[in-house]
Amino acid sequence: MPASKINAADIDHAVISDGCIINKSRVSYTIVGVRSVIESGCNLSRTIMLGCDYYESENSIRQFAQRGLPRIGIGRNTTIENAIIDKNARIGENCRISPAGKPDTVDHALYYIRDGIVIIPKNGVLPNGTVI
């Protein structure tokens, strides 16, 4: 497994696993799992990101983009707090994910909330601009 690549990120009280790519983002009180990709402008706080089983190929990225779906990882300018993101999740650009102001238990097609924690399931997809 290659080492993680961190480009101008602000990391505070976090664990970063092998093979991650983190670009110009803020990561605090967070665990970032194997092969995770976090694009620039993101802010992760009190989050567990389980990572990915594989690196996505350029061909796969193009195919998903043609269907309007984001690549594996977290897209640009996304804010996530108090969340668990399961493996191989695709979170688009400009998303806002937080349990603040929501019930303790929510069952939604794209996510769950349990005890004040947003859960994105394995292989889950959140389109660009999603607000939770």
Buried (B, 14 or more C-beta within 10 A) or exposed (E): EEEBEBEEBEBEEBEBBEBBBBBBBBBBEBBBBBBBBBBBBBBBBBBBBBBBEEEBEEEEBEEBEEEEBBBBBBBBBBBBBBBBBBBBBBBBBBBBBBBEEEEEEBEEEEBBBEEEBBBBBEEBBBBBEBEB
